[in-house]
């Protein structure tokens, strides 16, 4: 009887110790390191949205902040991703015509701020950024989808992009 009690105590202690290293986000158990990465990703995305809101084509410093934010997301949010997922994230952020940096460079070159039509170009980019950032911290696509949905809600991405576009209408 004492052995059974001892074994049950050891199992219970083991379960408690394992659970202490886990965090929960969107109902998904995430390791402490991945949870930290997720919080960093959230901060990085929020910063990019904020700096896009501050963008003024006449002030190159505002564009430089956006470029740094995009680089930070590529560096930090992509930890643990496959090469193909990193490439998808890079396309959403890069200097191509439809990447975040490319859209901002075009706005500077053609001398316009972010209006509704420009902001609408960011929707797909942010969908990719959020989905890939979520995928980096989970073990399955189903879990990544749940995390991405929660990130979208927490960051209010659609609302922020709408407000960004309506700011200069």
C-alpha positions as CSV (number, residue, x, y, z in Angstrom):
1,X,0.0,0.0,0.0
2,X,2.9,2.3,0.8
3,X,4.5,1.6,-2.6
4,X,1.2,2.5,-4.4
5,X,1.0,5.7,-2.5
6,X,4.7,6.5,-3.2
7,X,4.2,5.8,-6.9
8,X,1.1,7.9,-7.1
9,X,2.9,10.7,-5.3
10,X,5.8,10.6,-7.8
11,X,3.5,10.5,-10.8
12,X,1.5,13.5,-9.4
13,X,4.7,15.4,-8.7
14,X,5.9,14.7,-12.3
15,X,2.7,15.9,-13.8
16,X,2.8,19.1,-11.7
17,X,6.4,19.8,-12.7
18,X,5.6,19.2,-16.4
19,X,2.6,21.5,-16.2
20,X,4.5,24.3,-14.6
21,X,6.7,24.6,-17.7
22,X,3.6,24.9,-20.0
23,X,1.7,28.0,-20.8
24,X,-1.7,28.3,-22.4
25,X,-2.7,30.6,-25.3
26,X,-5.9,30.1,-27.3
27,X,-6.5,26.9,-25.3
28,X,-3.3,25.4,-26.6
29,X,-0.5,24.2,-24.3
30,X,2.8,25.9,-25.3
31,X,6.2,25.4,-23.8
32,X,7.7,28.3,-21.8
33,X,10.2,29.1,-24.6
34,X,7.6,29.1,-27.3
35,X,5.2,31.1,-25.2
36,X,8.0,33.8,-24.8
37,X,8.5,33.6,-28.6
38,X,4.8,34.1,-29.1
39,X,4.7,37.1,-26.8
40,X,7.7,38.6,-28.7
41,X,5.9,37.9,-32.0
42,X,2.8,39.7,-30.7
43,X,4.9,42.7,-29.6
44,X,6.7,42.8,-33.0
45,X,3.5,42.7,-35.0
46,X,1.9,45.4,-32.8
47,X,4.9,47.6,-33.3
48,X,4.8,47.2,-37.1
49,X,1.1,48.2,-37.0
50,X,1.8,51.2,-34.9
51,X,4.7,52.3,-37.0
52,X,2.6,51.9,-40.2
53,X,0.0,54.2,-38.5
54,X,2.8,56.8,-38.0
55,X,4.1,56.6,-41.5
56,X,4.5,59.8,-43.4
57,X,6.2,59.7,-46.8
58,X,7.9,63.1,-46.1
59,X,9.7,61.7,-43.1
60,X,12.2,58.9,-44.0
61,X,12.6,58.0,-40.3
62,X,9.0,56.7,-40.2
63,X,9.8,54.4,-43.1
64,X,13.1,53.3,-41.5
65,X,11.1,52.2,-38.4
66,X,8.9,50.1,-40.6
67,X,11.9,48.5,-42.3
68,X,13.4,47.7,-38.9
69,X,10.1,46.2,-37.7
70,X,9.9,44.0,-40.7
71,X,13.5,42.8,-40.2
72,X,12.8,42.1,-36.5
73,X,9.7,40.1,-37.4
74,X,11.7,38.1,-39.9
75,X,14.5,37.5,-37.3
76,X,12.4,36.7,-34.2
77,X,9.0,35.5,-35.4
78,X,10.6,32.9,-37.8
79,X,12.5,31.0,-35.1
80,X,12.0,27.2,-35.6
81,X,10.3,27.5,-39.0
82,X,11.0,25.4,-42.0
83,X,12.8,27.1,-44.9
84,X,9.6,27.2,-47.0
85,X,7.7,29.0,-44.1
86,X,10.5,31.4,-43.7
87,X,10.3,32.2,-47.4
88,X,6.6,32.9,-47.1
89,X,7.2,35.2,-44.3
90,X,10.0,36.9,-46.2
91,X,7.8,37.5,-49.2
92,X,5.1,39.2,-47.0
93,X,7.7,41.5,-45.5
94,X,10.2,42.1,-48.3
95,X,11.0,44.7,-50.9
96,X,8.9,43.1,-53.6
97,X,6.0,45.2,-55.0
98,X,3.5,43.5,-52.6
99,X,5.6,43.1,-49.5
100,X,5.4,45.5,-46.6
101,X,8.7,47.1,-47.3
102,X,7.9,47.3,-51.0
103,X,4.6,49.0,-50.4
104,X,6.2,51.6,-48.2
105,X,9.1,52.2,-50.6
106,X,6.6,52.8,-53.4
107,X,4.6,55.2,-51.2
108,X,7.8,57.2,-50.5
109,X,8.9,57.2,-54.1
110,X,5.5,58.3,-55.4
111,X,4.9,60.6,-52.4
112,X,1.7,59.4,-50.9
113,X,0.6,58.3,-47.4
114,X,-1.4,55.1,-46.5
115,X,-5.0,55.5,-47.6
116,X,-7.7,52.9,-47.9
117,X,-6.3,51.4,-51.2
118,X,-2.8,51.1,-49.8
119,X,-3.9,49.7,-46.4
120,X,-5.9,47.0,-48.3
121,X,-2.7,45.7,-49.7
122,X,-1.5,44.9,-46.2
123,X,-4.3,42.5,-45.4
124,X,-2.8,39.5,-47.1
125,X,0.7,40.3,-45.6
126,X,-0.6,40.4,-42.1
127,X,-2.5,37.2,-42.6
128,X,0.7,35.5,-43.6
129,X,2.7,37.2,-40.8
130,X,0.2,36.1,-38.1
131,X,-0.3,32.6,-39.5
132,X,3.5,31.9,-39.8
133,X,4.2,33.4,-36.4
134,X,1.6,31.1,-34.9
135,X,2.9,28.1,-36.8
136,X,6.4,28.8,-35.3
137,X,5.2,28.1,-31.7
138,X,2.8,25.1,-32.2
139,X,3.0,21.5,-33.2
140,X,0.2,21.3,-35.7
141,X,-1.7,23.3,-38.2
142,X,-4.9,23.0,-36.2
143,X,-3.2,24.5,-33.2
144,X,-1.5,27.2,-35.3
145,X,-4.9,28.2,-36.7
146,X,-6.3,28.6,-33.1
147,X,-3.3,30.7,-32.1
148,X,-3.5,32.8,-35.2
149,X,-7.2,33.5,-34.7
150,X,-6.5,34.6,-31.1
151,X,-3.6,36.8,-32.2
152,X,-5.8,38.5,-34.8
153,X,-8.5,39.1,-32.1
154,X,-6.0,40.3,-29.5
155,X,-4.2,42.6,-31.9
156,X,-7.4,43.8,-33.7
157,X,-5.5,43.6,-36.9
158,X,-8.5,44.1,-39.3
159,X,-9.7,47.1,-37.3
160,X,-6.2,48.7,-37.2
161,X,-5.8,48.2,-40.9
162,X,-9.2,49.7,-41.6
163,X,-8.3,52.7,-39.3
164,X,-4.9,53.0,-41.0
165,X,-6.6,53.3,-44.4
166,X,-9.3,55.7,-43.3
167,X,-6.8,58.0,-41.6
168,X,-5.8,59.7,-44.9
169,X,-9.1,59.4,-46.8
